[in-house]
């Protein structure tokens, strides 16, 4: 079985993953060969170096896949407005003209619930969606009914994407039914808004747990699976990414539904973004290199990409302060 992509606003859009019944036999058979995974991940940065015009093209692609994010306790309406202005015009018009590119935008803007309304207002007239973190982000330990209510309030406020956090204890105690039921309830509360399941992989203990949690969240209807909140001590890594995207591939092979992937936290350098895109291209194929199936969760990555693009055009690196986010 294969799902069929449709086109909206000039972009391919997948039919949503409806989920499936929890298959505990499939979950039990999931394995993760840590040494082989780490070898494969370690080989990527050195083998996939691209230069000059090719590098510029990959970096422009990366910009369109960024969830431009601010998740700080001191966020203000003004900061969010500036972030949204950056999302609408992530690269200076002069630089785009020099690169012979039309206007591009980031994939989305990601904020806390209280910042949804100013973000929606600032992005009015664009196709840039607002994503909101939810369900007691980052720990996910608030009362369950409040986590459901938070999702519903964020959707009501205008968020088109909801980044939920799973209960890590369900993974660590291998209570797979509880994880499935929780994710299913979160998906239902999202309604038409797409749901990204944050696994907090740095807190799951093993790569096998990462693989199992990935699979269960997809069975429960996740539209995306995401590595991290960005608040853990260990966030997105290449070995974790390899495990998660192979789980996505296995799920697609079994069901015909494509699920998206979002590495988040610690991806701040342009060269790292190219490494991740190369990994996606090799493991999942070009269809996953579109905003409906891949995002970077990042705040400082865009600034470094801008610096690299300016160097490509002018031969000189600009100062970091010239590329402020907000």
ZAGU-761347 format. One record per residue (C-alpha): residue in one letter; x negated, y, z negated; residue number from 1. Coordinates in Angstrom, 3 decimals, padded with zeros to 6 digits. Each point is the difference from the previous one (the first is absolute). Example, Ala and Ser with C-alpha at 12.3 -4.5 7.8 and 13.67 -1.06 7.14 Angstrom:
SITE; A; -012.300; -004.500; -007.800; 1
SITE; S; -001.370; 003.440; 000.660; 2
! end
This chain:
SITE; X; 000.000; 000.000; 000.000; 1
SITE; X; -001.234; 003.517; 000.761; 2
SITE; X; 001.383; 003.380; -001.016; 3
SITE; X; 000.406; 002.636; 002.694; 4
SITE; X; -001.492; 003.488; -000.247; 5
SITE; X; 002.210; 002.951; 000.967; 6
SITE; X; -001.031; 003.550; 000.828; 7
SITE; X; 001.050; 003.055; -002.021; 8
SITE; X; -001.425; 003.529; 000.339; 9
SITE; X; -002.651; -001.364; 002.345; 10
SITE; X; -001.183; -002.547; -002.605; 11
SITE; X; 000.487; -003.737; -000.157; 12
SITE; X; 002.093; -001.059; -002.987; 13
SITE; X; 000.371; -003.538; -001.292; 14
SITE; X; 003.237; -001.542; -001.196; 15
SITE; X; -000.215; -000.076; -003.803; 16
SITE; X; -001.212; -003.110; -001.742; 17
SITE; X; 003.206; -001.436; -001.531; 18
SITE; X; -001.912; -002.355; -002.262; 19
SITE; X; 000.759; -003.665; -000.562; 20
SITE; X; 000.744; -002.445; -002.765; 21
SITE; X; -002.844; -000.482; -002.476; 22
SITE; X; -002.084; -002.935; 001.244; 23
SITE; X; -002.001; -001.199; -003.015; 24
SITE; X; -001.614; -002.840; 001.967; 25
SITE; X; -001.506; 002.541; 002.409; 26
SITE; X; -001.161; 002.119; -002.936; 27
SITE; X; -001.606; -002.994; -001.742; 28
SITE; X; -001.929; -000.930; 003.141; 29
SITE; X; -001.544; 003.458; 000.428; 30
SITE; X; -003.784; -000.067; -000.364; 31
SITE; X; -002.752; 002.631; 000.129; 32
SITE; X; -003.601; -001.015; 000.735; 33
SITE; X; -001.725; 002.838; -001.828; 34
SITE; X; -003.529; -000.558; 001.330; 35
SITE; X; 001.187; -000.256; 003.633; 36
SITE; X; 002.207; 003.074; -000.411; 37
SITE; X; -002.854; 002.034; -001.474; 38
SITE; X; -002.384; -001.090; 002.795; 39
SITE; X; 002.497; 001.032; 002.671; 40
SITE; X; 000.655; 003.346; -001.698; 41
SITE; X; -003.715; 000.724; -000.442; 42
SITE; X; -000.632; -000.547; 003.718; 43
SITE; X; 002.475; 002.669; 001.122; 44
SITE; X; -001.673; 003.377; -000.654; 45
SITE; X; -003.203; -000.903; 001.831; 46
SITE; X; 001.603; -001.706; 002.990; 47
SITE; X; 002.697; 002.527; 000.808; 48
SITE; X; -001.869; 003.247; 000.564; 49
SITE; X; 001.481; 002.322; 002.632; 50
SITE; X; -001.605; 003.219; 001.202; 51
SITE; X; 000.723; 003.285; 001.750; 52
SITE; X; 003.289; 000.244; 001.933; 53
SITE; X; 001.107; -003.428; -001.180; 54
SITE; X; -000.596; 000.977; -003.612; 55
SITE; X; 001.949; 003.244; 000.463; 56
SITE; X; 002.924; -001.927; 001.498; 57
SITE; X; 000.082; -002.450; -002.918; 58
SITE; X; -000.158; 002.862; -002.503; 59
SITE; X; 002.906; 001.790; 001.672; 60
SITE; X; 001.949; -003.257; -000.177; 61
SITE; X; -000.851; -000.284; -003.708; 62
SITE; X; 001.461; 003.463; -000.692; 63
SITE; X; 003.386; -001.090; 001.379; 64
SITE; X; -000.025; -002.926; -002.474; 65
SITE; X; -000.671; 001.961; -003.201; 66
SITE; X; 002.547; 000.306; -002.782; 67
SITE; X; -001.305; 003.386; -001.137; 68
SITE; X; 000.307; -000.266; -003.755; 69
SITE; X; 000.061; 002.095; -003.153; 70
SITE; X; 000.764; -001.871; -003.231; 71
SITE; X; -001.377; 002.220; -002.741; 72
SITE; X; 001.500; 001.134; -003.261; 73
SITE; X; -000.647; 003.606; 001.002; 74
SITE; X; 001.797; -000.186; 003.364; 75
SITE; X; 001.975; 003.146; 000.808; 76
SITE; X; 002.492; 000.986; 002.679; 77
SITE; X; -002.672; 002.211; 001.556; 78
SITE; X; -002.497; -002.846; 000.213; 79
SITE; X; 002.576; -002.257; 001.628; 80
SITE; X; 000.918; 002.696; 002.526; 81
SITE; X; -003.665; 000.382; 000.931; 82
SITE; X; -000.385; -003.777; 000.279; 83
SITE; X; 003.014; -000.152; 002.312; 84
SITE; X; -001.430; 002.808; 002.140; 85
SITE; X; -003.168; -002.107; 000.285; 86
SITE; X; 002.077; -003.059; 000.955; 87
SITE; X; 001.675; 002.003; 002.782; 88
SITE; X; -003.333; 001.380; 001.276; 89
SITE; X; -002.732; -002.348; -001.270; 90
SITE; X; -002.640; 001.218; 002.475; 91
SITE; X; -000.568; 003.549; 001.197; 92
SITE; X; 001.557; 000.792; 003.403; 93
SITE; X; -003.401; 001.084; 001.347; 94
SITE; X; -001.544; -003.336; -000.941; 95
SITE; X; 002.874; -001.934; 001.546; 96
SITE; X; -000.329; 002.027; 003.185; 97
SITE; X; -003.725; -000.767; 000.153; 98
SITE; X; 000.874; -003.695; -000.361; 99
SITE; X; 002.688; 000.298; 002.708; 100
SITE; X; 002.679; -001.147; -002.441; 101
SITE; X; 003.609; 001.036; -000.521; 102
SITE; X; 001.263; 000.847; -003.478; 103
SITE; X; -000.094; -002.897; -002.430; 104
SITE; X; 001.342; -000.428; -003.519; 105
SITE; X; -000.730; -002.293; -002.926; 106
SITE; X; 002.151; -003.081; -000.491; 107
SITE; X; 001.805; 001.279; -003.109; 108
SITE; X; -000.351; 002.091; -003.158; 109
SITE; X; 000.034; -001.898; -003.312; 110
SITE; X; 001.002; 001.697; -003.275; 111
SITE; X; 001.592; -000.536; -003.401; 112
SITE; X; 003.801; 000.156; -000.286; 113
SITE; X; 000.161; 003.616; -001.197; 114
SITE; X; -001.894; 001.148; 003.104; 115
SITE; X; 002.297; -001.685; 002.545; 116
SITE; X; 002.299; 003.010; 000.496; 117
SITE; X; -002.766; 002.541; 000.774; 118
SITE; X; -001.704; -002.557; 002.280; 119
SITE; X; 003.215; -000.686; 001.926; 120
SITE; X; 000.555; 003.733; 000.401; 121
SITE; X; -003.581; 000.624; 001.143; 122
SITE; X; 000.207; -002.802; 002.581; 123
SITE; X; 003.396; 001.018; 001.385; 124
SITE; X; 000.048; -000.169; 003.778; 125
SITE; X; -002.675; -002.696; 000.212; 126
SITE; X; 000.116; -003.801; 000.134; 127
SITE; X; -002.417; -000.253; -002.946; 128
SITE; X; 001.667; -002.056; -002.751; 129
SITE; X; -000.344; 000.678; -003.715; 130
SITE; X; -001.120; -002.988; -002.055; 131
SITE; X; 000.494; -000.054; -003.767; 132
SITE; X; -001.696; -002.186; -002.589; 133
SITE; X; 002.539; -001.596; -002.293; 134
SITE; X; 000.928; -002.651; -002.589; 135
SITE; X; -002.080; 001.440; -002.831; 136
SITE; X; -003.082; 000.617; 002.133; 137
SITE; X; -002.831; -000.829; -000.637; 138
SITE; X; 000.524; -002.605; -002.778; 139
SITE; X; 003.521; -001.079; 000.905; 140
SITE; X; 000.895; -000.667; -003.621; 141
SITE; X; 003.039; 002.246; -000.496; 142
SITE; X; 003.396; -001.657; -000.639; 143
SITE; X; 001.222; -001.896; 003.040; 144
SITE; X; 003.288; 001.923; 000.368; 145
SITE; X; -001.939; 003.272; -000.018; 146
SITE; X; -002.332; -001.286; 002.722; 147
SITE; X; 003.025; -000.832; 002.166; 148
SITE; X; 001.538; 003.405; -000.758; 149
SITE; X; -003.267; 001.740; 000.905; 150
SITE; X; 000.041; -001.611; 003.443; 151
SITE; X; 003.607; 001.038; 000.541; 152
SITE; X; -000.691; 003.581; -001.090; 153
SITE; X; -003.014; 000.272; 002.312; 154
SITE; X; 001.992; -001.276; 002.979; 155
SITE; X; 002.778; 002.461; -000.850; 156
SITE; X; -002.597; 002.819; -000.122; 157
SITE; X; -001.095; -000.762; 003.570; 158
SITE; X; -002.867; -002.490; -000.222; 159
SITE; X; -000.064; -002.264; 003.045; 160
SITE; X; -002.622; -002.337; -001.464; 161
SITE; X; -000.311; -001.271; -003.571; 162
SITE; X; -003.313; -001.300; -001.368; 163
SITE; X; 000.955; -002.305; -002.893; 164
SITE; X; -002.339; -001.700; -002.474; 165
SITE; X; 000.499; -003.641; -000.873; 166
SITE; X; -000.237; -001.397; -003.530; 167
SITE; X; -003.522; -001.391; -000.069; 168
SITE; X; 000.885; -002.282; -002.927; 169
SITE; X; 002.254; -002.059; 002.285; 170
SITE; X; -003.038; -000.815; 002.154; 171
SITE; X; -002.369; -000.593; -002.903; 172
SITE; X; 002.486; -002.410; -001.642; 173
SITE; X; 000.971; -001.496; 003.383; 174
SITE; X; 003.648; 000.820; -000.532; 175
SITE; X; 000.685; 000.065; 003.713; 176
SITE; X; 003.790; -000.035; -000.322; 177
SITE; X; -000.104; 003.148; -002.139; 178
SITE; X; -002.273; 001.751; 002.502; 179
SITE; X; 002.275; -000.970; 002.878; 180
SITE; X; 003.158; 001.125; -001.818; 181
SITE; X; -001.605; 003.328; -000.984; 182
SITE; X; -001.169; 000.740; 003.542; 183
SITE; X; 003.394; -001.007; 001.410; 184
SITE; X; 001.728; 002.442; -002.356; 185
SITE; X; -002.412; 002.796; 000.933; 186
SITE; X; 000.622; -000.623; 003.686; 187
SITE; X; 003.765; 000.116; -000.517; 188
SITE; X; -000.246; 003.275; -001.943; 189
SITE; X; -001.959; 001.570; 002.885; 190
SITE; X; 002.885; -000.406; 002.436; 191
SITE; X; -001.145; 001.327; 003.367; 192
SITE; X; -003.270; 001.368; -001.406; 193
SITE; X; -002.975; -002.225; 000.709; 194
SITE; X; -001.700; -001.566; -003.005; 195
SITE; X; -003.730; -000.412; -000.507; 196
SITE; X; -000.954; -002.509; -002.712; 197
SITE; X; -003.089; 001.079; -001.967; 198
SITE; X; -001.720; -003.127; -001.310; 199
SITE; X; -002.688; 001.746; -002.127; 200
SITE; X; -002.418; -002.644; 001.261; 201
SITE; X; -002.791; 001.087; -002.372; 202
SITE; X; 002.160; -001.269; -002.867; 203
SITE; X; 001.094; -003.347; 001.470; 204
SITE; X; -003.082; -002.009; -000.973; 205
SITE; X; -000.669; -002.108; 003.113; 206
SITE; X; 000.253; 000.199; 003.769; 207
SITE; X; 002.360; -002.973; -000.112; 208
SITE; X; 002.334; 002.019; -002.210; 209
SITE; X; -000.214; 002.856; 002.509; 210
SITE; X; 000.960; -002.380; 002.820; 211
SITE; X; 002.919; -001.469; -001.944; 212
SITE; X; 001.325; 003.390; -001.118; 213
SITE; X; -000.243; 001.271; 003.584; 214
SITE; X; 002.015; -002.942; 001.294; 215
SITE; X; 002.703; 000.232; -002.682; 216
SITE; X; 000.512; 003.731; 000.517; 217
SITE; X; 000.455; -000.621; 003.730; 218
SITE; X; 002.438; -002.858; -000.714; 219
SITE; X; 001.958; 002.479; -002.140; 220
SITE; X; 000.242; 002.511; 002.861; 221
SITE; X; -002.927; 002.401; -000.350; 222
SITE; X; -000.516; 002.168; 003.090; 223
SITE; X; -003.652; 000.607; -000.959; 224
SITE; X; -002.418; -001.485; -002.481; 225
SITE; X; -002.480; 002.415; -001.559; 226
SITE; X; -003.201; -000.658; -001.916; 227
SITE; X; -000.037; 002.467; -002.837; 228
SITE; X; 001.401; 002.979; -001.848; 229
SITE; X; -003.347; 001.778; 000.300; 230
SITE; X; -000.071; 000.131; -003.798; 231
SITE; X; -001.614; -003.397; -000.633; 232
SITE; X; -003.727; -000.423; -000.592; 233
SITE; X; -000.200; -002.068; 003.228; 234
SITE; X; 002.181; 001.057; 002.923; 235
SITE; X; -000.081; -000.919; 003.711; 236
SITE; X; -002.857; -002.317; 000.999; 237
SITE; X; -000.714; -001.880; 003.213; 238
SITE; X; 000.296; -003.494; -001.583; 239
SITE; X; 003.409; 000.858; -001.483; 240
SITE; X; 001.064; 001.506; 003.327; 241
SITE; X; -001.017; -003.139; 001.862; 242
SITE; X; 002.081; -002.140; -002.354; 243
SITE; X; 003.053; 002.246; 000.287; 244
SITE; X; -000.049; 000.367; 003.773; 245
SITE; X; -000.429; -003.752; 000.465; 246
SITE; X; 003.065; -000.453; -002.201; 247
SITE; X; 001.796; 002.462; 002.299; 248
SITE; X; -001.130; -002.038; 003.025; 249
SITE; X; 001.203; -003.263; -001.568; 250
SITE; X; 003.354; 001.558; -000.842; 251
SITE; X; 000.387; 001.310; 003.558; 252
SITE; X; -000.904; -003.400; 001.453; 253
SITE; X; 002.643; -001.655; -002.201; 254
SITE; X; 002.838; 002.533; 000.311; 255
SITE; X; -000.629; 002.237; 003.020; 256
SITE; X; 000.165; 003.148; -002.178; 257
SITE; X; -002.890; 002.423; -000.151; 258
SITE; X; -000.775; 001.507; -003.404; 259
SITE; X; -002.180; 003.086; -000.389; 260
SITE; X; -003.212; 000.421; -001.964; 261
SITE; X; -001.238; 002.958; -002.054; 262
SITE; X; -003.451; 000.073; -001.627; 263
SITE; X; -000.117; 002.756; -002.617; 264
SITE; X; -002.541; 001.437; -002.386; 265
SITE; X; -003.698; 000.497; 000.606; 266
SITE; X; 000.165; 000.450; 003.787; 267
SITE; X; -001.552; 003.440; 000.370; 268
SITE; X; -002.531; -000.295; 002.842; 269
SITE; X; 000.706; 000.116; 003.726; 270
SITE; X; -002.264; -002.988; 000.671; 271
SITE; X; 002.013; -002.094; -002.481; 272
SITE; X; 003.235; 000.782; 001.840; 273
SITE; X; -001.504; -001.363; 003.217; 274
SITE; X; -001.051; -003.184; -001.793; 275
SITE; X; 003.546; -000.544; -001.226; 276
SITE; X; 001.469; 000.652; 003.438; 277
SITE; X; -002.446; -002.483; 001.539; 278
SITE; X; 001.064; -002.598; -002.566; 279
SITE; X; 003.670; 000.548; 000.833; 280
SITE; X; -000.658; -000.167; 003.750; 281
SITE; X; -001.929; -003.261; -000.302; 282
SITE; X; 002.289; -001.755; -002.479; 283
SITE; X; 003.460; 001.256; 000.979; 284
SITE; X; -000.339; 001.648; 003.415; 285
SITE; X; 000.725; 003.411; 001.511; 286
SITE; X; 003.701; 000.032; -000.932; 287
SITE; X; -000.976; 000.517; -003.637; 288
SITE; X; -001.989; 003.143; 000.875; 289
SITE; X; 003.177; 002.107; -000.042; 290
SITE; X; 001.456; 002.054; -002.873; 291
SITE; X; 002.984; -002.297; -000.488; 292
SITE; X; -002.363; -002.897; -000.848; 293
SITE; X; -003.177; 001.538; -001.426; 294
SITE; X; -000.778; 002.899; -002.328; 295
SITE; X; -002.938; 001.251; -001.999; 296
SITE; X; 000.906; 001.251; -003.463; 297
SITE; X; -002.471; 002.864; -000.301; 298
SITE; X; -000.547; 003.579; -001.065; 299
SITE; X; -003.625; 000.827; 000.860; 300
SITE; X; -000.394; -002.222; 003.098; 301
SITE; X; 001.470; 002.597; 002.350; 302
SITE; X; -002.597; 002.609; -000.972; 303
SITE; X; -002.888; -002.314; 000.839; 304
SITE; X; 001.584; -000.994; 003.314; 305
SITE; X; 000.333; 003.689; 000.880; 306
SITE; X; -003.694; 000.557; -000.776; 307
SITE; X; -000.997; -002.925; 002.230; 308
SITE; X; 002.182; 001.265; 002.853; 309
SITE; X; -001.480; 003.488; -000.304; 310
SITE; X; -003.487; -001.503; 000.104; 311
SITE; X; 000.977; -001.936; 003.134; 312
SITE; X; 001.123; 003.212; 001.707; 313
SITE; X; -002.591; 002.495; -001.274; 314
SITE; X; -002.980; -002.112; -001.048; 315
SITE; X; 000.084; 001.506; -003.504; 316
SITE; X; 001.675; -001.055; -003.253; 317
SITE; X; 002.317; 002.523; -001.614; 318
SITE; X; 000.198; 000.545; -003.746; 319
SITE; X; 002.552; -002.125; -001.832; 320
SITE; X; 001.828; 003.024; -001.408; 321
SITE; X; 001.091; 000.918; 003.557; 322
SITE; X; 002.264; -003.062; 000.015; 323
SITE; X; 001.936; 000.368; -003.248; 324
SITE; X; 003.134; -002.091; -000.446; 325
SITE; X; 002.095; 002.318; -002.115; 326
! end
